[in-house]
Amino acid sequence: MFSSLFLAFAVVSLAQAVQFNVTVGGGPLRYDPQFNANPGDTIIFTFKQSNHTASQSTLAQPCVKASNGFDSGFMPVSSTNTNGPFPAAQYTVQDMNPVWVYCKQGNHCQQGMVFAINPGTQFAAFQAAAMGNTTVSSSSSASVTATATAPTGVITATATITGGGQTVTTTYGSFPGSAAPTSVTSTDHKVVVGGSTLTYTPSNITAQIGDTVTFQFMQKNHTATQSTFADPCRSLTLTSTSGQVGFDSGFMAVGSNATTFPTYTIQINNTAPIWVYCKQSGHCGQGMVFSVNAVESGANNFAAFKAQAIRLNGTSSTSSTSSTTSTGVQATQTKSGGAVKMNDRGTRVLVGIVGVVSMVGMFLA
C-alpha cells in the first residue's frame, strides 16, 4: 500500500513538471520569452545567431558571472543557419528563488540582454542595472557622479596653499611621487570620450584634490571604467584582491545625429594615479585609455600604461567557440541528447534525481 502511494506521488510530481523553451538571440539581443517556473520545471535555451551564452549572475551584478553559477559557454551559430539544428542548454529549476541570467558576449548584457526565472517585480531593476541605467538615445542626456577608488600606498600628508588672497592648510591623501596641491579652488576637467577617434581627449591630466573629472560621451558606445596599471583592460572591481570597487560609467550609447551628450563625473579625493579604459570590445586594446595624476617621472607613466594596454590587447577574446563541456566553481555541465545540462549546485541535484529514480525502481520491484 505504502509503495503504491509513493509511486503514485512520484508519477504525479513528474507529470506536473513543465518544459519552457527560450530562444536566445537570432536577431534581437534578448531571451524570449520571460516567465515564472516551478521547482522541477526545465528551461531549454535554444541559441540562434550569432554567438551567445546563458550565464548565471546576480541581481547586484547583472553582467558578472556568479561564483557558483551555471554557464552554457559560448554557442556560435552561423548567420547562414536559419533552419537549424541549433545548439541548446538545459537548466532544471530547483526552487522558487530568482535565477538571474545574462549573455557574456561583448556588451550584450550592457545592451539589456538578460533573463530571469521567478524575478517577482525585480526584472526591470535587474535589466536597468545591467544597462548601467545610463544608456541613452541621441535626444537625451545623462549625468552621473562617482568616486575613484584609491590604490594602496596612499599616505596622509599636510600642505599649506596660498592663492586668491587665501591661505589654507589641508590634510590629504598623497601618493609617493605625486605633486602636492597648489590651488585652493577646485576645477572640473572635461574629457571628451570617443567621437571620430577611439580616444579620451585629453588622455592624461593632472588634477587637484577636490577637483572633478567629467567625461562627455560622443558618438558610438563607450565607457569610462576604472582599472589598474598592471591590468589596463580589466575593471578594478574584477581584478582587486582586496575587495576594491572601481567606478564604471556603464555603456553610453550615442547616436550619430545626437545633439546632446551624456556625462559621467568622478571626484578626486587624493593624489593617487587613476587608470581608466573603455570596455567596449577591442577599444582598450587599440589604446583607448586615460589617466589622472600618472607619475610621469616614474616607470608607471601614461605612455607605459597605454603601451601595456596595447601589448595585452585588451580583454581575452569574447568569441570563444566552446560549446560542449565546461566546469566552474560549484557548477557543472554535461552534454546529453544535444543539449548542455546545467545546474548551479554542483552534482548534488543530479544525485538527488538519481536517488528518486532508484527509489521508484525499488518500489516497482
C-alpha positions in Angstrom: 0.0 0.0 0.0 2.8 2.4 1.0 4.8 1.6 -2.1 1.7 2.2 -4.3 1.1 5.6 -2.8 4.7 6.6 -3.1 4.8 5.6 -6.7 1.6 7.5 -7.5 3.0 10.6 -5.8 6.3 10.4 -7.8 4.4 10.0 -11.1 2.1 12.9 -10.4 5.1 15.1 -9.4 7.0 14.2 -12.6 3.9 14.8 -14.7 3.5 18.3 -13.3 6.9 19.4 -14.5 6.8 21.8 -17.4 9.4 22.4 -20.2 9.9 26.0 -21.2 11.6 26.9 -24.4 13.7 30.1 -24.6 15.1 31.5 -27.8 18.5 33.2 -27.3 19.4 35.8 -29.9 18.6 35.3 -33.5 18.3 38.9 -34.4 17.3 41.0 -31.3 19.6 40.8 -28.3 17.2 39.1 -26.0 15.9 35.9 -24.4 12.4 35.2 -25.4 10.0 34.7 -23.6 10.2 35.7 -19.9 8.2 33.7 -17.4 7.9 32.2 -13.9 8.6 28.5 -13.3 8.2 25.9 -10.5 10.8 23.5 -9.0 11.3 20.6 -11.3 10.5 22.5 -14.5 13.1 22.6 -17.2 14.3 25.5 -19.2 15.7 24.8 -22.7 17.8 27.7 -24.0 17.9 27.4 -27.8 20.7 29.5 -29.3 20.2 31.3 -32.6 22.6 33.7 -34.5 25.3 34.8 -33.7 27.3 33.7 -30.6 25.6 34.0 -27.2 25.6 32.4 -23.7 23.2 31.7 -20.9 25.3 32.6 -17.8 24.1 32.9 -14.3 24.7 36.2 -12.5 23.2 38.1 -9.5 20.8 40.9 -9.0 23.6 43.1 -7.6 26.0 42.4 -10.5 23.9 41.5 -13.6 26.8 41.3 -16.0 29.2 39.3 -13.8 29.1 35.6 -13.6 28.0 34.3 -10.2 30.8 32.4 -8.4 28.7 29.2 -8.2 26.6 29.9 -11.3 25.9 27.9 -14.3 27.3 28.9 -17.7 26.4 27.4 -21.1 29.6 28.6 -22.6 29.6 30.4 -26.0 27.2 28.9 -28.6 28.3 30.1 -32.1 25.6 29.8 -34.8 26.4 30.8 -38.4 24.4 33.6 -39.9 23.6 31.2 -42.8 22.0 28.7 -40.4 18.4 29.7 -40.3 16.7 26.3 -40.1 18.8 24.5 -37.5 19.8 22.4 -35.9 20.6 24.8 -33.1 22.7 24.2 -30.0 20.8 24.1 -26.7 21.4 24.2 -23.0 19.0 22.8 -20.3 18.5 24.0 -16.8 16.3 22.5 -14.2 14.6 24.8 -11.7 15.5 23.9 -8.1 13.3 26.3 -6.1 11.2 29.4 -6.3 14.2 31.8 -5.7 15.0 34.2 -8.5 17.6 33.0 -11.1 19.4 35.8 -12.9 20.9 35.2 -16.4 22.9 37.2 -18.8 24.8 36.9 -22.1 28.5 37.4 -21.6 29.3 38.2 -25.2 30.9 41.6 -25.7 28.5 44.3 -24.5 25.3 42.3 -25.0 24.4 42.3 -21.3 25.0 46.1 -21.2 22.5 46.4 -24.0 19.9 44.7 -21.9 20.3 41.0 -23.0 19.3 39.5 -19.7 16.8 36.9 -18.5 15.3 35.8 -15.2 13.3 33.0 -13.7 10.9 34.0 -10.9 12.1 37.6 -10.7 9.0 38.8 -9.0 8.8 42.6 -9.5 12.6 43.0 -9.8 13.2 42.2 -13.5 13.0 45.8 -14.7 15.5 46.8 -12.0 17.8 43.9 -13.0 17.8 44.9 -16.6 18.3 48.6 -15.7 21.3 47.7 -13.5 22.7 45.6 -16.4 22.5 48.6 -18.7 24.0 50.8 -16.0 20.8 52.9 -16.2 22.9 55.2 -18.4 22.3 54.0 -21.9 20.6 57.0 -23.7 19.2 57.9 -27.0 20.5 60.7 -29.2 17.9 63.1 -27.9 18.6 62.8 -24.2 21.4 63.2 -21.7 22.6 61.6 -18.5 24.8 62.8 -15.7 26.3 60.5 -13.0 28.8 61.3 -10.3 31.1 58.7 -8.8 34.2 58.4 -6.6 37.5 56.9 -7.8 38.9 54.1 -5.6 42.5 54.7 -4.4 45.2 52.1 -4.7 47.3 51.0 -1.7 50.3 53.3 -0.9 48.4 56.5 -0.2 49.6 58.2 2.9 48.2 61.2 4.9 50.0 64.5 4.2 49.5 68.1 5.1 50.1 71.1 2.8 49.7 74.9 3.1 48.3 76.6 0.0 48.2 80.3 -0.7 46.2 81.8 -3.5 43.5 84.3 -4.3 44.1 86.1 -1.1 43.6 82.9 0.9 45.9 80.7 2.9 44.6 77.2 3.5 46.1 74.3 5.4 44.8 70.9 4.1 45.3 67.3 5.0 45.1 65.0 2.0 45.9 61.5 0.7 49.3 61.6 -1.0 50.7 59.0 -3.4 54.5 58.6 -3.5 56.0 60.7 -6.3 52.8 62.7 -6.9 52.6 66.5 -6.8 51.3 68.4 -3.7 48.2 70.6 -4.0 48.8 74.0 -5.4 45.3 75.6 -5.6 42.7 76.5 -3.0 39.9 76.2 -5.6 38.5 73.2 -7.3 38.3 72.7 -11.1 36.2 70.5 -13.3 38.2 68.8 -16.0 36.3 68.0 -19.2 37.3 64.9 -21.1 35.7 64.0 -24.4 35.2 60.3 -25.0 35.1 58.9 -28.5 33.6 60.7 -31.4 35.6 60.3 -34.6 38.5 58.5 -32.8 39.0 55.9 -30.2 40.4 58.3 -27.6 39.9 60.2 -24.4 40.7 63.9 -25.1 42.9 64.9 -23.3 44.2 61.4 -22.4 46.3 62.3 -19.4 45.6 65.1 -16.9 46.8 66.3 -13.5 44.0 67.1 -11.1 44.0 68.5 -7.6 42.2 67.0 -4.6 38.6 68.3 -4.7 38.6 68.6 -8.5 36.2 66.7 -10.6 36.6 65.0 -14.0 33.6 65.0 -16.3 33.6 62.5 -19.1 31.4 63.6 -22.0 30.5 60.7 -24.3 30.3 61.3 -28.0 29.1 59.1 -30.9 29.0 55.4 -30.7 29.0 53.5 -27.4 31.9 53.9 -24.9 32.6 53.6 -21.2 34.9 55.2 -18.6 35.9 52.2 -16.4 38.5 52.3 -13.6 41.3 49.7 -14.0 44.9 49.3 -12.8 48.3 49.9 -14.3 49.1 46.2 -14.2 45.9 45.2 -15.9 44.7 48.1 -18.0 41.8 46.5 -19.9 40.0 44.8 -17.0 37.9 46.5 -14.3 39.4 47.2 -10.9 36.4 45.6 -9.4 37.2 42.3 -11.1 40.9 42.3 -10.5 41.2 43.7 -7.0 42.4 41.1 -4.4 41.3 43.4 -1.5 37.7 44.0 -2.4 38.1 47.4 -4.1 35.3 48.5 -6.2 36.2 50.8 -9.1 33.9 53.3 -10.8 32.3 52.4 -14.1 30.1 54.7 -16.2 28.4 51.8 -18.0 28.0 51.9 -21.7 26.9 55.3 -23.1 25.2 54.8 -26.4 25.1 58.0 -28.5 23.6 58.2 -32.0 25.4 59.6 -35.0 23.0 62.5 -35.2 23.0 63.3 -31.5 22.9 66.9 -30.3 23.1 66.3 -26.6 25.7 64.1 -24.9 25.6 62.1 -21.7 28.2 62.8 -19.0 29.8 61.0 -16.1 31.7 62.7 -13.3 34.3 61.5 -10.8 35.6 63.2 -7.7 39.3 63.4 -7.0 40.0 62.6 -3.3 43.8 62.1 -3.2 46.8 62.3 -5.5 47.0 58.6 -6.4 47.0 57.8 -10.2 43.7 56.8 -11.6 43.7 54.5 -14.6 40.7 54.3 -17.0 39.8 52.4 -20.1 36.9 51.8 -22.5 35.5 48.3 -22.1 33.8 48.3 -25.5 35.1 45.3 -27.3 38.6 45.9 -28.8 38.8 49.6 -27.8 41.2 49.3 -24.9 43.5 47.0 -27.0 43.7 49.8 -29.5 44.9 52.2 -26.9 41.6 53.8 -25.7 42.8 54.5 -22.2 43.1 57.6 -19.9 44.8 58.5 -16.6 44.7 61.1 -13.9 47.8 62.0 -11.9 50.1 59.5 -13.5 53.6 60.0 -12.2 55.3 61.0 -15.4 58.8 60.9 -13.9 58.4 57.2 -12.9 58.1 54.0 -14.8 54.3 53.8 -14.4 53.6 56.8 -16.6 50.7 57.3 -19.1 52.7 56.2 -22.2 53.7 53.0 -20.4 50.0 52.4 -19.4 48.8 52.8 -22.9 51.6 50.5 -24.2 50.6 47.9 -21.7 47.0 48.1 -22.8 48.0 47.6 -26.4 50.5 44.9 -25.6 47.9 42.9 -23.7 45.4 43.5 -26.5 42.6 44.3 -24.2 40.5 41.6 -22.5 40.5 38.0 -23.6 38.6 37.0 -26.7 34.8 37.2 -26.4 34.2 34.8 -29.3 35.1 31.6 -27.7 33.6 28.6 -29.6 33.5 26.2 -26.7 30.0 24.6 -26.8 30.4 21.2 -25.1 31.5 20.6 -21.5 32.9 23.1 -19.0 33.3 23.4 -15.3 33.1 26.3 -12.9 33.2 26.8 -9.2 30.3 24.7 -7.8 28.9 24.5 -11.3 28.9 21.6 -13.7 27.7 21.0 -17.2 27.4 17.8 -19.2 26.4 17.1 -22.8 23.3 14.9 -23.2 20.9 14.5 -26.0 22.3 17.5 -28.0 21.7 19.9 -25.1 24.1 21.1 -22.4 22.6 20.3 -19.0 23.3 23.0 -16.4 22.9 23.3 -12.7 24.0 25.7 -10.1 24.5 23.3 -7.2 27.3 21.0 -8.4 26.4 17.3 -8.7 24.1 17.3 -5.8 21.0 17.9 -7.9 21.9 15.1 -10.3 22.5 12.7 -7.3 19.1 13.7 -5.9 17.4 12.8 -9.2 19.2 9.5 -9.4 18.2 8.7 -5.9 14.5 9.3 -6.7 14.7 7.1 -9.8 16.4 4.4 -7.8 13.8 4.5 -5.1 10.9 4.3 -7.7 12.6 1.3 -9.3 12.9 -0.3 -5.9 9.2 0.1 -5.1 8.3 -1.2 -8.5 10.3 -4.3 -7.7 
